[in-house]
Amino acid sequence: MEFGSGSNKKIRILLDHLEDASAYVPIDISREHLVASSREIADDFGAVQVIPVCADFTREVALPDIVDTDGRLGLFPGSTIGNFDPDAAVAFLRRAAGTLGAGAGFMVGVDLKKDESILHAAYNDCAGVTAEFNLNLLRRMNRELDGNFELAAFDHDARYNRARGRIEMHLVSRRDQTVSVAGTAFSFSAGESIHTENSYKYDVEEFQDLAARAGWHAADVWCDADRLFSIHYLENCA
């Protein structure tokens, strides 16, 4: 069961190495993409029953009766867990435990704390990929909320907050300006920023303690050679 399945590239790697997988349950909020990607997996892994569930995985997820209650394995790779603040991460992990059930396993990807220069280079990449991702918030407000942001009047900036253990994404106003969103005016001074997103980083022990608060037992963990990233295997002993 994959929470926020998105692209089916990651699950292919796992299904290629699982000998006894009987079903795959992708959970995603984008119905059209979910249906298309589920068909691709069903075509390529004929022995695996594909049961897509269109839902917001940050809320309670109701599974169809056809999903077996035994031998469930949850998958939450990447580092999306870092986009929740710690209390919200605990709440998500607790809801996931309820969805997966007693005795289930859960594989969770967690970005590790590392040298700040590495984080700065990653989130302020020279290709501008992260900047475009961040500025897209202004594009969407212009398109969907009748905003009039001038994108060239804001700079992307990602900074590490050591005290809170997180990268903070900002859009910094390049000049004094006033913009309108949904009929409401907002004034910015030069250098003032919009705080758009956070990405929390954890030490291995920090995340294991956080998972324990949600009722999970930390059974195993794998890290790359440079200890930049981790995959945690949790067990629901409820």
NUTOR-468111 format. One record per residue (C-alpha): residue in three letters; x, y, z. Coordinates in steps of 0.2 Angstrom, whole numbers, plus 2048, in hexadecimal, padded with zeros to 3 digits. Example, Ala and Ser with C-alpha at 12.3 -4.5 7.8 and 13.67 -1.06 7.14 Angstrom:
<pts>
ala83E7EA827 ser8447FB824 
</pts>
This chain:
<pts>
met800800800 glu8088107FA phe803820802 gly80482E7F4 ser8098227E6 gly80B8307D9 ser8178297CC asn8188167CB lys82B8167C9 lys82F8127DC ile8238047DE arg82A7FB7CF ile83A7F97D8 leu8327F27E7 leu8267E67DD asp8357E07D3 his83D7DA7E3 leu82E7D37ED glu82A7C17EA asp8197BF7F2 ala8107CF7EF ser7FE7CB7EB ala7F77DD7EA tyr7FC7EF7E8 val7F27FD7EF pro7F780E7E9 ile7EF81D7F2 asp7EF82E7EA ile7E483D7E8 ser7E683F7D5 arg7D98337CE glu7DD8357BC his7F08327BF leu7EC8247CC val7E181A7BF ala7EE81C7B1 ser7FD8177BC ser7F38087C4 arg7F08017B2 glu8028027AE ile8077F87BE ala7F97EB7BB asp7FF7E97A9 asp8117E67AE phe80E7DC7BE gly8007D07B9 ala8027C67C9 val7FF7D57D4 gln7ED7DB7D7 val7EC7EE7D6 ile7DF7F67E0 pro7E18097DF val7D98147EC cys7D68277E8 ala7D88307F9 asp7E183D802 phe7EE83380C thr7F0841819 arg7DE83C81F glu7D682C824 val7D6820816 ala7C8814813 leu7CE80480A pro7C27F9800 asp7BD7E8808 ile7C77DF7FA val7D87E5802 asp7DE7D680C thr7E27DB81F asp7F17CF820 gly8027D281B arg8007E5818 leu8107EF814 gly80F802813 leu81A80C808 phe81E81E80A pro82F821801 gly8378317FB ser83883E80A thr82684480A ile82584181D gly83085081F asn82385B818 phe818858828 asp81D861838 pro822854845 asp81185484E ala80885283D ala814845838 val80F83B848 ala7FD83D843 phe800837832 leu80A828838 arg7FC824844 arg7EF825837 ala7F981A82C ala7FA80D83A gly7E780D83B thr7E680A828 leu7F37FD827 gly7EE7F3836 ala7F67E9844 gly8057E083F ala8087EA82F gly8197F1829 phe81D802823 met82C808819 val82E81B81B gly83C825812 val84483381D asp850840818 leu85E841824 lys86685082C lys876854823 asp883862820 glu87A87281D ser88487680D ile87C866806 leu86B86B80A his86D87D804 ala8748767F3 ala86586A7F1 tyr8578777F5 asn8608857EC asp86587B7DD cys86E8847CF ala86287D7C2 gly8548867CB val8488777CC thr84487A7DE ala84188C7DA glu8358887CD phe82C87C7D8 asn82B88A7E5 leu8258987D9 asn81888C7D3 leu80E8917E2 leu80D8A37DC arg80889C7CA arg7FA8927D2 met7F38A17DC asn7F38AB7CD arg7EA89E7C3 glu7DE8977D1 leu7DC8A67DD asp7DC8B57D1 gly7ED8BA7D7 asn7F88C77CF phe8098C17D5 glu8188C67CA leu8238B77CB ala8338C17C6 ala8308CC7D6 phe8338BD7E2 asp8438B37E5 his8448A17EB asp84D89E7FB ala84F88E805 arg85888F816 tyr85B882823 asn854886835 arg86087C840 ala85687E84F arg847876847 gly85086A83C arg84886F82C ile84A87781B glu83F88681A met83988C808 his83689E805 leu8318AA7F7 val83A8BB7FA ser8338CB7F4 arg8408D47E9 arg8378E57EC asp8298EE7F5 gln8198E87ED thr8078E57EF val7FE8D57E8 ser7EC8D07E8 val7E68BE7EB ala7D48B97EB gly7CF8CC7EC thr7DA8CF7FB ala7EA8DA7FA phe7FA8D5802 ser8098E1804 phe81B8DB804 ser82B8E5809 ala83B8E27FF gly8438D2807 glu8338CC80F ser82F8BA80C ile8218AE80A his82589E814 thr81E891808 glu82488080E asn82E87681B ser838866819 tyr83D85E829 lys84D85482B tyr850846838 asp85E83C840 val85A82983F glu856829852 glu84B839851 phe840831844 gln83F82184D asp83A82A85D leu82D833853 ala82682384B ala82581B85D arg81982A862 ala80E824854 gly80E81285B trp81B80B84E his82A800853 ala83A80484A ala83F7F3843 asp84D7F7837 val85580682D trp85F80881E cys86A81781A asp87581B80B ala88881B80C asp88982D80F arg87A82D81C leu87083A812 phe860830811 ser85782281B ile84A815818 his84180F828 tyr8387FF82A leu82B801838 glu81F7F483F asn80E7F7846 cys80D7EC856 ala7FC7F285B 
</pts>
